[in-house]
Amino acid sequence: MRSARVRLVYAGVVATAAMHLWCSSDDDAQAGPGQDAGSEDAGSEEARAETGADAGAATECTGDLCRVALPGAEALGLYGLHAKSASEIWLVGSRGFAARFDGAAWRVVPTGITAAIFGVTSTSDGTVWGASSGHAFLKLNGAPDGGASTVDGGFKGIVHAIGARGPDVFAVGRMFFDFASGGAPTDNIWRYGEVPDAGPGWYAVSPPCPMGEWEPECLELRAVWVESPARQWFAGDDGRLFRTDTSAAAPDAARIALTEMNSSSLRRLSGLWGFGANDVWAVGAQGVIRHYTGGDAWETVASPVNEDLYGVWGARPDDVWAVGDRGAVVHWDGASWTVKDVPFPEENRPRLYAVAGAGGDVWIAGAGVLLRSVRAPGGDR
């Protein structure tokens, strides 16, 4: 009886979270991508949420960064960016929003869904993937009419992030309680590839989740960086960091083996980016920044901000960017992180979710805003 009551309470909590994440509302530009009320880092989501900036009150350019007009996106949360090249930039967000920049102008891509799209990436065959939920992975350039096509991942859950290298694409997030079967969340990593006897599709590759008091308990993963087909990196709640175990002892099976790493933090990690096996960055709650350069533990790197950081991207090891709450934009020059000026008034700085770049440009997306930093040829500052 007690077990049944616990499962019912758990189901209600997860269902509430699912509705919060999937329903469209006027608060889309305020809510974080896949944020849960009551998460471990400082207060309720409602208290920490920042509104989108008022276009009329904002300075158009400040220092390196300029605002980019994107009509129709002012009330949306712009959660994901991906740069294939300087003339092919992809942007996704709440209410099924997706758009492509062709080097001259942005064009909205019809997706056919109203749920939020939290991440975007591309594979070597040219496919651009958007991640929304376990039933809505999107091929954003997969429809002949210029729209998107939907691929059902076959599970109920939220997908926080997606990443690719070559033909390999991975997604991370969490599953929801299945009322119909009475099942429990059991997976948090998925991969797209050949499914035995079924052809190409999405399938779970995460190791079995540890058993809790009543059911399996999966860590909520929020970031993925794909180093190679053999090795991927994952980060999530409670400062947990993992990489794929590529040792000879790792099982050769559909389920990957993971090695947990010492992140030197208990704060939620929301962004990952790397340049190689011994040069990987992680960012997260309360301005936490960690750097892996080899060995057993990640290095603690002094952060110039206390705001939550959500996204990180780099052009090269001495040119790395991270973005987050209250318009936080910070830059690594190979020696230290410094704060960049942003084109918003101090009293009304929006939350920034994602950063990406190509050629001489850096793009930053957030709560109803899009920024561009035009750099010198070759990416030099």
GUKE-39048 format. One record per residue (C-alpha): x, y, z; residue number from 1. Coordinates in steps of 0.25 Angstrom, whole numbers, plus 5000, padded with zeros to 4 digits. Layout:
BEGIN
+------+-------+------+-----+
| east | north |   up |   k |
+------+-------+------+-----+
|    X |     Y |    Z | NUM |
...
+------+-------+------+-----+
***
This chain:
BEGIN
+------+-------+------+-----+
| east | north |   up |   k |
+------+-------+------+-----+
| 5000 |  5000 | 5000 |   1 |
| 5011 |  5010 | 5004 |   2 |
| 5019 |  5007 | 4991 |   3 |
| 5006 |  5010 | 4983 |   4 |
| 5004 |  5023 | 4990 |   5 |
| 5019 |  5027 | 4987 |   6 |
| 5017 |  5024 | 4973 |   7 |
| 5005 |  5032 | 4972 |   8 |
| 5011 |  5044 | 4978 |   9 |
| 5023 |  5042 | 4969 |  10 |
| 5015 |  5041 | 4957 |  11 |
| 5007 |  5054 | 4961 |  12 |
| 5020 |  5062 | 4962 |  13 |
| 5026 |  5057 | 4949 |  14 |
| 5013 |  5060 | 4942 |  15 |
| 5013 |  5074 | 4947 |  16 |
| 5027 |  5076 | 4943 |  17 |
| 5024 |  5071 | 4929 |  18 |
| 5012 |  5080 | 4927 |  19 |
| 5021 |  5092 | 4932 |  20 |
| 5031 |  5088 | 4921 |  21 |
| 5022 |  5085 | 4909 |  22 |
| 5011 |  5095 | 4910 |  23 |
| 5012 |  5108 | 4903 |  24 |
| 5009 |  5120 | 4911 |  25 |
| 5013 |  5135 | 4912 |  26 |
| 5024 |  5131 | 4921 |  27 |
| 5032 |  5124 | 4911 |  28 |
| 5042 |  5135 | 4910 |  29 |
| 5044 |  5134 | 4925 |  30 |
| 5046 |  5119 | 4928 |  31 |
| 5059 |  5112 | 4926 |  32 |
| 5061 |  5100 | 4917 |  33 |
| 5057 |  5088 | 4925 |  34 |
| 5058 |  5095 | 4938 |  35 |
| 5050 |  5088 | 4950 |  36 |
| 5044 |  5096 | 4962 |  37 |
| 5051 |  5091 | 4974 |  38 |
| 5065 |  5088 | 4967 |  39 |
| 5077 |  5088 | 4976 |  40 |
| 5083 |  5102 | 4973 |  41 |
| 5077 |  5114 | 4981 |  42 |
| 5062 |  5116 | 4982 |  43 |
| 5050 |  5114 | 4973 |  44 |
| 5050 |  5115 | 4958 |  45 |
| 5040 |  5126 | 4958 |  46 |
| 5048 |  5134 | 4968 |  47 |
| 5060 |  5133 | 4959 |  48 |
| 5054 |  5135 | 4945 |  49 |
| 5058 |  5147 | 4937 |  50 |
| 5048 |  5154 | 4927 |  51 |
| 5052 |  5156 | 4913 |  52 |
| 5058 |  5170 | 4910 |  53 |
| 5050 |  5181 | 4906 |  54 |
| 5055 |  5184 | 4891 |  55 |
| 5052 |  5199 | 4893 |  56 |
| 5060 |  5200 | 4905 |  57 |
| 5072 |  5193 | 4900 |  58 |
| 5085 |  5198 | 4894 |  59 |
| 5087 |  5192 | 4880 |  60 |
| 5102 |  5190 | 4882 |  61 |
| 5111 |  5189 | 4894 |  62 |
| 5126 |  5185 | 4892 |  63 |
| 5127 |  5172 | 4884 |  64 |
| 5112 |  5169 | 4884 |  65 |
| 5100 |  5174 | 4876 |  66 |
| 5085 |  5171 | 4877 |  67 |
| 5079 |  5164 | 4864 |  68 |
| 5065 |  5167 | 4861 |  69 |
| 5057 |  5154 | 4860 |  70 |
| 5042 |  5158 | 4858 |  71 |
| 5032 |  5148 | 4865 |  72 |
| 5043 |  5143 | 4875 |  73 |
| 5042 |  5154 | 4885 |  74 |
| 5033 |  5146 | 4894 |  75 |
| 5040 |  5132 | 4892 |  76 |
| 5051 |  5125 | 4900 |  77 |
| 5062 |  5123 | 4890 |  78 |
| 5068 |  5111 | 4896 |  79 |
| 5078 |  5105 | 4885 |  80 |
| 5088 |  5109 | 4875 |  81 |
| 5096 |  5101 | 4865 |  82 |
| 5106 |  5107 | 4855 |  83 |
| 5109 |  5098 | 4843 |  84 |
| 5116 |  5109 | 4836 |  85 |
| 5116 |  5124 | 4835 |  86 |
| 5105 |  5123 | 4825 |  87 |
| 5097 |  5112 | 4832 |  88 |
| 5093 |  5115 | 4847 |  89 |
| 5081 |  5108 | 4854 |  90 |
| 5073 |  5114 | 4865 |  91 |
| 5062 |  5107 | 4873 |  92 |
| 5053 |  5110 | 4885 |  93 |
| 5039 |  5110 | 4891 |  94 |
| 5026 |  5107 | 4884 |  95 |
| 5033 |  5099 | 4874 |  96 |
| 5041 |  5110 | 4868 |  97 |
| 5052 |  5108 | 4859 |  98 |
| 5060 |  5117 | 4849 |  99 |
| 5071 |  5117 | 4840 | 100 |
| 5081 |  5128 | 4836 | 101 |
| 5087 |  5127 | 4822 | 102 |
| 5098 |  5137 | 4824 | 103 |
| 5089 |  5149 | 4820 | 104 |
| 5075 |  5147 | 4827 | 105 |
| 5068 |  5138 | 4837 | 106 |
| 5056 |  5129 | 4832 | 107 |
| 5046 |  5122 | 4841 | 108 |
| 5045 |  5107 | 4839 | 109 |
| 5031 |  5101 | 4841 | 110 |
| 5033 |  5090 | 4851 | 111 |
| 5018 |  5085 | 4852 | 112 |
| 5019 |  5084 | 4868 | 113 |
| 5016 |  5094 | 4879 | 114 |
| 5025 |  5088 | 4889 | 115 |
| 5039 |  5094 | 4893 | 116 |
| 5051 |  5090 | 4885 | 117 |
| 5063 |  5090 | 4895 | 118 |
| 5075 |  5086 | 4886 | 119 |
| 5080 |  5086 | 4872 | 120 |
| 5092 |  5079 | 4865 | 121 |
| 5096 |  5073 | 4852 | 122 |
| 5102 |  5060 | 4846 | 123 |
| 5112 |  5058 | 4835 | 124 |
| 5101 |  5053 | 4826 | 125 |
| 5095 |  5067 | 4826 | 126 |
| 5083 |  5065 | 4835 | 127 |
| 5080 |  5076 | 4846 | 128 |
| 5074 |  5070 | 4858 | 129 |
| 5065 |  5077 | 4868 | 130 |
| 5062 |  5071 | 4882 | 131 |
| 5048 |  5073 | 4889 | 132 |
| 5043 |  5061 | 4895 | 133 |
| 5044 |  5046 | 4894 | 134 |
| 5033 |  5046 | 4884 | 135 |
| 5038 |  5058 | 4876 | 136 |
| 5052 |  5058 | 4871 | 137 |
| 5052 |  5067 | 4859 | 138 |
| 5059 |  5066 | 4845 | 139 |
| 5059 |  5081 | 4843 | 140 |
| 5063 |  5080 | 4829 | 141 |
| 5057 |  5067 | 4826 | 142 |
| 5044 |  5071 | 4819 | 143 |
| 5043 |  5074 | 4804 | 144 |
| 5035 |  5087 | 4806 | 145 |
| 5046 |  5093 | 4815 | 146 |
| 5039 |  5089 | 4828 | 147 |
| 5043 |  5079 | 4838 | 148 |
| 5039 |  5064 | 4840 | 149 |
| 5037 |  5057 | 4853 | 150 |
| 5044 |  5044 | 4858 | 151 |
| 5037 |  5037 | 4870 | 152 |
| 5048 |  5033 | 4880 | 153 |
| 5038 |  5023 | 4886 | 154 |
| 5039 |  5028 | 4900 | 155 |
| 5032 |  5038 | 4909 | 156 |
| 5042 |  5048 | 4914 | 157 |
| 5048 |  5062 | 4913 | 158 |
| 5061 |  5063 | 4904 | 159 |
| 5070 |  5074 | 4910 | 160 |
| 5082 |  5074 | 4900 | 161 |
| 5086 |  5067 | 4888 | 162 |
| 5100 |  5066 | 4882 | 163 |
| 5107 |  5059 | 4870 | 164 |
| 5121 |  5056 | 4863 | 165 |
| 5121 |  5051 | 4849 | 166 |
| 5109 |  5041 | 4848 | 167 |
| 5107 |  5039 | 4863 | 168 |
| 5097 |  5047 | 4870 | 169 |
| 5093 |  5046 | 4885 | 170 |
| 5082 |  5052 | 4894 | 171 |
| 5081 |  5053 | 4909 | 172 |
| 5070 |  5056 | 4918 | 173 |
| 5060 |  5048 | 4927 | 174 |
| 5048 |  5039 | 4925 | 175 |
| 5034 |  5041 | 4931 | 176 |
| 5026 |  5032 | 4939 | 177 |
| 5017 |  5023 | 4930 | 178 |
| 5003 |  5023 | 4936 | 179 |
| 4999 |  5012 | 4926 | 180 |
| 5009 |  5002 | 4929 | 181 |
| 5013 |  5006 | 4943 | 182 |
| 5027 |  5007 | 4939 | 183 |
| 5038 |  5016 | 4945 | 184 |
| 5049 |  5025 | 4939 | 185 |
| 5060 |  5016 | 4934 | 186 |
| 5068 |  5023 | 4924 | 187 |
| 5075 |  5037 | 4922 | 188 |
| 5084 |  5035 | 4909 | 189 |
| 5079 |  5031 | 4895 | 190 |
| 5086 |  5029 | 4882 | 191 |
| 5081 |  5030 | 4868 | 192 |
| 5086 |  5018 | 4859 | 193 |
| 5082 |  5004 | 4854 | 194 |
| 5072 |  4997 | 4863 | 195 |
| 5073 |  4982 | 4862 | 196 |
| 5061 |  4977 | 4853 | 197 |
| 5055 |  4991 | 4852 | 198 |
| 5064 |  5000 | 4844 | 199 |
| 5069 |  5014 | 4847 | 200 |
| 5063 |  5020 | 4860 | 201 |
| 5066 |  5025 | 4874 | 202 |
| 5069 |  5015 | 4885 | 203 |
| 5074 |  5015 | 4900 | 204 |
| 5089 |  5013 | 4902 | 205 |
| 5090 |  5018 | 4917 | 206 |
| 5095 |  5008 | 4927 | 207 |
| 5084 |  5003 | 4936 | 208 |
| 5080 |  5013 | 4947 | 209 |
| 5083 |  5010 | 4961 | 210 |
| 5071 |  5004 | 4969 | 211 |
| 5065 |  5014 | 4979 | 212 |
| 5056 |  5010 | 4991 | 213 |
| 5044 |  5008 | 4982 | 214 |
| 5049 |  5008 | 4968 | 215 |
| 5061 |  5011 | 4958 | 216 |
| 5066 |  5025 | 4960 | 217 |
| 5072 |  5032 | 4948 | 218 |
| 5081 |  5044 | 4949 | 219 |
| 5075 |  5056 | 4941 | 220 |
| 5086 |  5059 | 4930 | 221 |
| 5086 |  5073 | 4924 | 222 |
| 5098 |  5073 | 4915 | 223 |
| 5105 |  5065 | 4905 | 224 |
| 5118 |  5067 | 4897 | 225 |
| 5122 |  5056 | 4887 | 226 |
| 5137 |  5055 | 4886 | 227 |
| 5137 |  5043 | 4876 | 228 |
| 5128 |  5031 | 4872 | 229 |
| 5135 |  5024 | 4884 | 230 |
| 5135 |  5034 | 4894 | 231 |
| 5124 |  5044 | 4899 | 232 |
| 5123 |  5053 | 4911 | 233 |
| 5111 |  5055 | 4920 | 234 |
| 5107 |  5065 | 4931 | 235 |
| 5095 |  5068 | 4940 | 236 |
| 5090 |  5070 | 4954 | 237 |
| 5098 |  5070 | 4966 | 238 |
| 5111 |  5073 | 4959 | 239 |
| 5111 |  5059 | 4953 | 240 |
| 5120 |  5057 | 4941 | 241 |
| 5123 |  5044 | 4933 | 242 |
| 5130 |  5040 | 4920 | 243 |
| 5129 |  5027 | 4912 | 244 |
| 5138 |  5016 | 4917 | 245 |
| 5146 |  5012 | 4905 | 246 |
| 5155 |  5002 | 4913 | 247 |
| 5157 |  4988 | 4908 | 248 |
| 5149 |  4984 | 4920 | 249 |
| 5137 |  4992 | 4916 | 250 |
| 5125 |  4983 | 4911 | 251 |
| 5123 |  4982 | 4896 | 252 |
| 5108 |  4983 | 4896 | 253 |
| 5097 |  4993 | 4893 | 254 |
| 5098 |  4999 | 4906 | 255 |
| 5110 |  5008 | 4908 | 256 |
| 5119 |  5008 | 4920 | 257 |
| 5121 |  5021 | 4928 | 258 |
| 5133 |  5025 | 4937 | 259 |
| 5129 |  5036 | 4947 | 260 |
| 5138 |  5047 | 4949 | 261 |
| 5141 |  5056 | 4960 | 262 |
| 5135 |  5070 | 4956 | 263 |
| 5140 |  5077 | 4969 | 264 |
| 5125 |  5082 | 4970 | 265 |
| 5111 |  5078 | 4975 | 266 |
| 5105 |  5089 | 4967 | 267 |
| 5096 |  5086 | 4955 | 268 |
| 5104 |  5085 | 4942 | 269 |
| 5097 |  5090 | 4929 | 270 |
| 5107 |  5092 | 4918 | 271 |
| 5119 |  5084 | 4912 | 272 |
| 5129 |  5087 | 4901 | 273 |
| 5142 |  5081 | 4898 | 274 |
| 5154 |  5082 | 4888 | 275 |
| 5160 |  5068 | 4891 | 276 |
| 5161 |  5057 | 4902 | 277 |
| 5169 |  5066 | 4911 | 278 |
| 5162 |  5079 | 4908 | 279 |
| 5147 |  5080 | 4912 | 280 |
| 5139 |  5091 | 4919 | 281 |
| 5127 |  5090 | 4928 | 282 |
| 5118 |  5101 | 4933 | 283 |
| 5106 |  5102 | 4942 | 284 |
| 5099 |  5107 | 4954 | 285 |
| 5103 |  5119 | 4962 | 286 |
| 5114 |  5122 | 4952 | 287 |
| 5122 |  5109 | 4954 | 288 |
| 5133 |  5107 | 4943 | 289 |
| 5141 |  5094 | 4942 | 290 |
| 5152 |  5090 | 4933 | 291 |
| 5157 |  5076 | 4930 | 292 |
| 5172 |  5075 | 4925 | 293 |
| 5175 |  5061 | 4929 | 294 |
| 5176 |  5053 | 4941 | 295 |
| 5165 |  5048 | 4952 | 296 |
| 5159 |  5062 | 4955 | 297 |
| 5153 |  5074 | 4948 | 298 |
| 5160 |  5087 | 4951 | 299 |
| 5153 |  5098 | 4958 | 300 |
| 5154 |  5111 | 4950 | 301 |
| 5151 |  5125 | 4956 | 302 |
| 5138 |  5130 | 4950 | 303 |
| 5135 |  5145 | 4949 | 304 |
| 5120 |  5143 | 4951 | 305 |
| 5110 |  5137 | 4961 | 306 |
| 5099 |  5135 | 4952 | 307 |
| 5095 |  5121 | 4947 | 308 |
| 5102 |  5118 | 4934 | 309 |
| 5094 |  5110 | 4923 | 310 |
| 5103 |  5109 | 4911 | 311 |
| 5117 |  5108 | 4907 | 312 |
| 5124 |  5108 | 4893 | 313 |
| 5138 |  5111 | 4888 | 314 |
| 5145 |  5114 | 4875 | 315 |
| 5159 |  5109 | 4880 | 316 |
| 5165 |  5106 | 4894 | 317 |
| 5168 |  5121 | 4896 | 318 |
| 5154 |  5126 | 4891 | 319 |
| 5143 |  5120 | 4899 | 320 |
| 5129 |  5127 | 4903 | 321 |
| 5119 |  5124 | 4913 | 322 |
| 5105 |  5130 | 4916 | 323 |
| 5095 |  5130 | 4926 | 324 |
| 5085 |  5138 | 4936 | 325 |
| 5084 |  5153 | 4936 | 326 |
| 5091 |  5154 | 4922 | 327 |
| 5103 |  5148 | 4927 | 328 |
| 5114 |  5146 | 4916 | 329 |
| 5128 |  5142 | 4920 | 330 |
| 5140 |  5139 | 4911 | 331 |
| 5152 |  5131 | 4913 | 332 |
| 5165 |  5136 | 4906 | 333 |
| 5174 |  5125 | 4910 | 334 |
| 5178 |  5131 | 4924 | 335 |
| 5165 |  5136 | 4931 | 336 |
| 5150 |  5137 | 4929 | 337 |
| 5145 |  5152 | 4928 | 338 |
| 5131 |  5158 | 4927 | 339 |
| 5127 |  5164 | 4914 | 340 |
| 5118 |  5176 | 4913 | 341 |
| 5104 |  5173 | 4908 | 342 |
| 5094 |  5182 | 4901 | 343 |
| 5083 |  5183 | 4912 | 344 |
| 5081 |  5192 | 4923 | 345 |
| 5086 |  5187 | 4937 | 346 |
| 5071 |  5186 | 4942 | 347 |
| 5066 |  5178 | 4931 | 348 |
| 5076 |  5167 | 4926 | 349 |
| 5070 |  5155 | 4920 | 350 |
| 5074 |  5140 | 4923 | 351 |
| 5083 |  5135 | 4912 | 352 |
| 5083 |  5120 | 4909 | 353 |
| 5092 |  5117 | 4897 | 354 |
| 5104 |  5121 | 4890 | 355 |
| 5111 |  5116 | 4877 | 356 |
| 5119 |  5121 | 4865 | 357 |
| 5126 |  5119 | 4852 | 358 |
| 5135 |  5127 | 4843 | 359 |
| 5137 |  5141 | 4850 | 360 |
| 5124 |  5141 | 4857 | 361 |
| 5118 |  5137 | 4871 | 362 |
| 5103 |  5136 | 4873 | 363 |
| 5096 |  5136 | 4887 | 364 |
| 5082 |  5133 | 4889 | 365 |
| 5073 |  5135 | 4901 | 366 |
| 5059 |  5140 | 4906 | 367 |
| 5054 |  5147 | 4894 | 368 |
| 5067 |  5152 | 4889 | 369 |
| 5078 |  5149 | 4879 | 370 |
| 5092 |  5155 | 4880 | 371 |
| 5103 |  5154 | 4870 | 372 |
| 5118 |  5157 | 4872 | 373 |
| 5126 |  5160 | 4859 | 374 |
| 5140 |  5156 | 4860 | 375 |
| 5152 |  5159 | 4852 | 376 |
| 5155 |  5149 | 4840 | 377 |
| 5161 |  5137 | 4847 | 378 |
| 5154 |  5139 | 4860 | 379 |
| 5164 |  5148 | 4866 | 380 |
| 5159 |  5159 | 4876 | 381 |
+------+-------+------+-----+
***
